[in-house]
Amino acid sequence: MTVSAVIYGVGAMGGEVASLLIERGVPVVGAIARSPQKVGRDLGDVIGLGRDTGVIVSDDADTVLQESGADIAILTTNSYLADHAPFIERCVRAGLNVITIAEEALHPWRTSPGEAARLDALAREHGVSIYGGGHEDAFWIGLGAQLAGAAHRVDSIRWESTWNPEAAGPELMSSLGIGDPASGESVSVVWRENDPRPPFGLPALDALAEHLGLPDAPRTVTTEQIAAAQPLRSSALGREIAVGEVVGVRDIIRRDPLTEDEPLLEFTVTGRLNPDQHSSGETWEIEGIPSMRMQTSFSKGHFQVTAQIANRLEDVVAARPGWVRHSRMPAIGYPSA
C-alpha cells in the first residue's frame, strides 16, 4: 500500500517525519504551519532538505486538508486532547485518517472519555481512523506488553523513561513549568478523569493495563519538580535557567492491584533538561516467573519518535474506522519496501 500524507505542524518533529517520508518516496502532498517564517516557503527549504519539493507550506489548514487528496494527516502540534481535539476534528471532517504524536492520544479513554468518544464517533461517521503513536508506541506500551507475554506469571511491572525536554521545544517545556521557580513540593493525587492536563505517562500505563486485560482501577500520580543546582543554558527557551528554577519534572504513576492475582504497574517518567545530549531511554523490570530486566537507549535525534510515525502510516489507513486502541493494532514493524 502506498499512502500520501499531509504534515500538520512543521516543527522539529513534523520536519523530521517529512524528511523520512520523502527519503522513502512516500508522497508528502501538503504541509501546514502557523509560523510566518515558514508559511509561503517550499517544504524542502523549511526542513533543510537541500532541494524543493513543490509543496508550499500553508497556514490555510482547511484548504490543504480538503484539496491535497492525502490519505492521512500527521499531527505534531499539541500534547493534550483539550488542545489537540480541534486539529483532529478538522482532519477527520476533511476525510483524512489521523496519526498524532500527542501523548494523551495514546489512550484517552480514561483521561478524556467524553471527547475521545465524540471523536471516535466522528471518525466512524467519516470512515477514517485516529491513532496516537510515536516514541510511546513501541517503547512505553508495546515493549511492556511483549515482555509480559514472555512470562508465566507477572507480579509487577515497573518501568522508567527518561527524556530531554530541550529537544521538544519551548511550548512543551513551558507546559511542564521549566524555567519557573521551583516549589520544592512533591504532590501525590489519585488521578481523576477529565483533568485537561494529564501527566504524559498516564495514558501509556492505561494502555498497558488494557493490553494485560486489567479492569479500570484508581491510579496514584506523584509529581516531583527537579530544581537547577547550577545555572543551565536552554537554547529552546533562549535563556539561562537560574539556580532554584525548574529544570525537569518526575511523575511516578502507580496502579495498585484490585485483587491478589493482578500485577502492580508503576511507571516513572522523568523529563529533565540536558542541553548537551539527547538523554532518553527506558528501563523495564518485571517481577514474576521468570523475572526480567531490559534497558534501551537512543542515539541523538528524534528518530525513535519519527520513524515510528512513518512506519505506522499503512496500519492506520488500513485500520477499521474510529479511534484505534493500541491493543488492537499489530505490533509495529519495519517497512518491507
C-alpha positions as CSV (number, residue, x, y, z in Angstrom):
1,M,0.0,0.0,0.0
2,T,1.2,3.5,-0.9
3,V,-0.2,6.3,1.2
4,S,0.1,10.1,0.8
5,A,0.4,12.4,3.7
6,V,-0.1,15.9,4.9
7,I,2.3,17.2,7.6
8,Y,0.3,19.2,10.1
9,G,2.9,21.1,12.2
10,V,6.2,21.7,10.5
11,G,8.4,21.9,13.7
12,A,11.2,19.7,14.8
13,M,9.2,16.5,14.8
14,G,7.0,17.3,11.8
15,G,10.0,18.3,9.7
16,E,11.9,15.1,10.5
17,V,8.9,13.0,9.7
18,A,8.6,14.8,6.3
19,S,12.3,14.2,5.6
20,L,11.9,10.4,6.4
21,L,8.9,10.1,4.1
22,I,10.5,12.0,1.3
23,E,13.6,9.8,1.6
24,R,11.4,6.7,1.3
25,G,9.5,8.0,-1.6
26,V,6.2,8.4,0.3
27,P,4.2,11.3,-1.3
28,V,4.0,14.3,1.0
29,V,1.3,16.4,-0.6
30,G,0.7,19.1,1.9
31,A,2.2,21.0,4.8
32,I,0.5,23.2,7.4
33,A,2.2,25.6,9.8
34,R,1.4,28.8,11.8
35,S,4.8,30.5,11.8
36,P,5.0,33.4,9.4
37,Q,8.7,32.4,8.9
38,K,7.6,29.1,7.3
39,V,4.3,30.0,5.5
40,G,4.8,30.5,1.8
41,R,8.1,28.7,1.5
42,D,8.8,25.3,-0.1
43,L,8.7,22.5,2.4
44,G,12.1,21.3,1.4
45,D,13.6,24.8,2.2
46,V,11.8,24.9,5.6
47,I,13.1,21.5,6.7
48,G,16.6,21.9,5.3
49,L,16.2,19.2,2.6
50,G,18.5,20.9,0.2
51,R,16.0,20.9,-2.6
52,D,12.5,22.0,-3.4
53,T,9.6,19.5,-3.1
54,G,6.9,21.5,-4.8
55,V,4.9,21.6,-1.6
56,I,4.3,25.1,-0.3
57,V,3.8,25.4,3.5
58,S,0.4,27.0,4.1
59,D,-1.5,28.3,7.1
60,D,-4.8,27.6,5.5
61,A,-5.4,24.2,7.0
62,D,-8.9,23.6,5.7
63,T,-7.9,24.2,2.1
64,V,-4.8,21.9,2.3
65,L,-6.8,19.1,4.0
66,Q,-9.7,19.3,1.6
67,E,-7.7,19.8,-1.7
68,S,-4.5,17.7,-1.1
69,G,-6.0,14.3,-1.8
70,A,-4.0,12.9,1.1
71,D,-4.8,9.6,2.8
72,I,-3.5,10.6,6.2
73,A,-2.6,13.7,8.3
74,I,0.4,13.5,10.6
75,L,-0.2,15.8,13.6
76,T,2.7,17.2,15.6
77,T,1.0,20.2,17.2
78,N,0.0,19.6,20.9
79,S,0.3,17.1,23.7
80,Y,-3.2,17.2,25.4
81,L,-6.6,16.4,23.9
82,A,-8.0,19.6,25.3
83,D,-5.7,21.5,22.9
84,H,-5.5,18.9,20.2
85,A,-9.1,17.9,19.5
86,P,-9.9,20.8,17.1
87,F,-6.9,19.7,14.9
88,I,-8.1,16.1,14.8
89,E,-11.6,17.1,14.1
90,R,-10.6,19.3,11.2
91,C,-8.7,16.4,9.6
92,V,-11.5,13.9,10.2
93,R,-14.2,16.2,8.7
94,A,-11.9,16.6,5.6
95,G,-11.9,12.8,5.2
96,L,-8.3,12.1,6.3
97,N,-7.0,9.4,8.7
98,V,-5.0,10.8,11.5
99,I,-1.8,9.8,13.3
100,T,-0.6,12.1,16.1
101,I,2.3,12.2,18.5
102,A,0.1,13.9,21.2
103,E,0.9,11.9,24.3
104,E,-2.7,11.8,25.6
105,A,-3.8,10.3,22.2
106,L,-2.2,7.0,23.1
107,H,-5.1,6.1,25.3
108,P,-7.6,8.9,26.0
109,W,-10.4,6.7,27.2
110,R,-9.9,7.4,30.9
111,T,-8.3,10.8,30.8
112,S,-10.8,12.5,28.4
113,P,-13.5,9.9,27.9
114,G,-16.2,12.2,26.6
115,E,-14.0,13.9,24.0
116,A,-12.5,10.5,23.0
117,A,-15.9,9.0,22.4
118,R,-17.1,12.1,20.4
119,L,-14.1,12.0,18.1
120,D,-14.3,8.2,17.8
121,A,-17.9,8.5,16.7
122,L,-17.0,11.3,14.2
123,A,-14.2,9.2,12.7
124,R,-16.6,6.3,12.3
125,E,-19.1,8.6,10.6
126,H,-16.5,9.8,8.1
127,G,-14.9,6.3,7.6
128,V,-11.4,7.2,8.8
129,S,-9.2,6.2,11.7
130,I,-7.4,8.1,14.5
131,Y,-4.3,6.8,16.3
132,G,-1.8,8.0,18.8
133,G,1.8,6.9,18.0
134,G,5.4,8.0,18.2
135,H,8.0,7.0,20.8
136,E,5.5,5.6,23.2
137,D,4.0,3.2,20.6
138,A,6.9,0.7,20.9
139,F,8.8,1.8,24.0
140,W,6.2,2.9,26.5
141,I,3.5,0.3,25.7
142,G,4.4,-2.3,23.1
143,L,7.7,-3.4,24.8
144,G,6.0,-4.0,28.1
145,A,3.2,-6.0,26.5
146,Q,5.7,-8.2,24.7
147,L,7.8,-8.8,27.8
148,A,4.7,-9.7,29.8
149,G,3.8,-12.1,27.0
150,A,7.0,-14.0,27.6
151,A,6.2,-14.6,31.3
152,H,4.4,-17.5,33.0
153,R,3.4,-15.2,35.9
154,V,3.7,-11.4,36.3
155,D,3.7,-10.0,39.9
156,S,4.7,-6.4,39.0
157,I,5.9,-4.3,36.1
158,R,8.0,-1.2,36.9
159,W,9.4,0.9,34.1
160,E,11.1,4.2,33.8
161,S,11.5,6.6,30.9
162,T,13.9,9.5,30.8
163,W,13.8,12.2,28.1
164,N,15.1,15.6,27.4
165,P,12.5,18.4,27.1
166,E,15.1,20.6,25.3
167,A,14.6,18.5,22.2
168,A,10.8,19.0,22.3
169,G,10.8,22.8,22.0
170,P,9.6,25.8,24.1
171,E,5.8,25.2,24.1
172,L,6.1,21.7,25.7
173,M,8.8,23.0,28.1
174,S,6.5,25.8,29.3
175,S,3.7,23.3,29.9
176,L,6.0,21.4,32.3
177,G,6.9,24.6,34.1
178,I,10.5,24.5,33.1
179,G,12.1,27.8,34.0
180,D,9.5,28.6,36.6
181,P,10.6,29.0,40.3
182,A,10.6,25.5,41.9
183,S,8.2,25.0,44.8
184,G,10.2,22.0,46.2
185,E,7.0,20.2,46.9
186,S,6.1,16.6,46.0
187,V,2.4,16.2,45.2
188,S,0.5,12.9,45.2
189,V,-3.0,12.6,43.9
190,V,-5.5,9.9,42.9
191,W,-6.0,10.8,39.3
192,R,-9.5,11.8,38.3
193,E,-11.0,11.6,34.8
194,N,-11.4,14.8,32.7
195,D,-8.5,16.7,34.0
196,P,-7.3,18.7,30.9
197,R,-3.6,18.2,31.6
198,P,-2.8,14.5,32.5
199,P,0.8,13.5,33.0
200,F,2.4,12.1,29.9
201,G,2.9,8.6,31.3
202,L,-0.7,8.1,32.4
203,P,-2.3,7.2,29.0
204,A,0.6,4.7,28.5
205,L,0.0,3.0,31.8
206,D,-3.7,2.8,31.0
207,A,-2.9,1.3,27.5
208,L,-0.6,-1.3,29.0
209,A,-3.2,-2.2,31.6
210,E,-5.7,-2.8,28.7
211,H,-3.1,-5.0,26.9
212,L,-2.9,-7.1,30.1
213,G,-6.7,-7.4,30.3
214,L,-6.9,-5.5,33.6
215,P,-10.0,-3.6,34.6
216,D,-10.1,0.1,35.3
217,A,-8.6,0.9,38.7
218,P,-7.6,4.1,40.6
219,R,-4.1,5.4,39.7
220,T,-2.0,7.5,42.0
221,V,0.3,10.1,40.5
222,T,3.2,11.6,42.4
223,T,4.8,14.7,40.8
224,E,8.2,16.0,41.8
225,Q,9.9,19.1,40.4
226,I,13.6,19.0,39.7
227,A,15.3,22.3,40.6
228,A,18.5,23.5,39.0
229,A,21.5,23.1,41.3
230,Q,23.6,25.3,39.0
231,P,22.8,27.7,36.1
232,L,21.9,25.9,32.9
233,R,21.5,27.4,29.4
234,S,18.4,26.4,27.4
235,S,18.6,27.0,23.7
236,A,14.9,26.2,23.3
237,L,13.9,28.9,25.8
238,G,16.6,31.2,24.7
239,R,17.8,32.0,28.2
240,E,19.7,30.7,31.2
241,I,17.8,28.7,33.9
242,A,18.8,30.0,37.3
243,V,19.6,28.0,40.4
244,G,16.3,27.1,42.1
245,E,14.3,27.2,38.9
246,V,12.6,24.1,37.4
247,V,14.8,22.0,35.0
248,G,12.6,18.9,35.0
249,V,9.6,17.0,36.3
250,R,9.3,13.5,37.5
251,D,5.9,11.7,37.5
252,I,5.5,8.4,39.3
253,I,2.3,6.7,38.2
254,R,1.0,3.7,40.1
255,R,-1.9,1.3,39.6
256,D,-2.3,-0.9,42.6
257,P,-3.8,-4.4,42.1
258,L,-7.5,-4.8,42.7
259,T,-7.1,-8.5,43.6
260,E,-4.1,-10.6,44.6
261,D,-4.0,-12.1,41.1
262,E,-3.3,-8.7,39.4
263,P,0.1,-7.3,38.9
264,L,1.3,-4.0,40.2
265,L,2.0,-1.4,37.5
266,E,4.3,1.5,38.2
267,F,5.6,3.9,35.6
268,T,8.2,6.7,36.3
269,V,8.6,9.4,33.6
270,T,11.4,11.9,34.1
271,G,11.8,14.8,31.8
272,R,15.0,16.7,32.7
273,L,16.7,19.5,30.8
274,N,20.1,18.4,29.4
275,P,21.2,20.7,26.6
276,D,24.3,18.7,25.6
277,Q,22.8,15.3,24.8
278,H,19.6,13.6,23.9
279,S,19.3,11.7,27.2
280,S,16.5,9.3,26.6
281,G,15.8,5.7,27.2
282,E,13.7,3.2,29.2
283,T,14.3,0.6,31.9
284,W,11.8,-2.3,32.3
285,E,11.7,-4.6,35.3
286,I,9.2,-7.4,35.6
287,E,9.0,-9.5,38.7
288,G,7.4,-12.9,38.2
289,I,8.3,-16.2,36.5
290,P,10.7,-15.5,35.0
291,S,11.8,-12.1,36.3
292,M,13.2,-9.9,33.5
293,R,15.0,-6.6,33.1
294,M,15.6,-4.7,29.9
295,Q,17.1,-1.3,29.1
296,T,17.0,0.9,26.0
297,S,18.9,4.0,25.0
298,F,18.9,6.1,21.8
299,S,21.4,8.0,19.7
300,K,20.9,11.7,19.3
301,G,17.9,12.8,17.3
302,H,14.2,12.2,17.3
303,F,14.3,9.1,15.2
304,Q,12.8,6.8,17.8
305,V,9.7,9.1,17.6
306,T,9.5,10.0,13.9
307,A,10.4,6.6,12.5
308,Q,7.6,5.0,14.3
309,I,5.2,7.5,12.9
310,A,6.5,6.8,9.4
311,N,6.3,3.0,10.0
312,R,2.6,3.2,11.2
313,L,1.0,5.1,8.3
314,E,-0.2,2.0,6.5
315,D,-1.5,0.4,9.7
316,V,-3.6,3.4,10.5
317,V,-5.0,3.8,6.9
318,A,-5.9,0.0,6.9
319,A,-7.5,0.1,10.4
320,R,-11.2,0.0,11.0
321,P,-12.7,3.5,11.3
322,G,-12.7,5.1,14.7
323,W,-10.2,5.9,17.4
324,V,-7.9,2.8,17.2
325,R,-6.7,1.4,20.6
326,H,-3.1,0.4,20.9
327,S,-4.2,-3.1,21.9
328,R,-6.0,-3.6,18.6
329,M,-3.1,-2.5,16.4
330,P,-0.5,-5.1,15.2
331,A,3.0,-4.8,16.7
332,I,4.8,-2.1,14.9
333,G,7.1,-3.4,12.1
334,Y,9.9,-2.4,9.8
335,P,8.7,-1.5,6.3
336,S,9.5,-4.1,3.7
337,A,10.0,-1.6,1.0
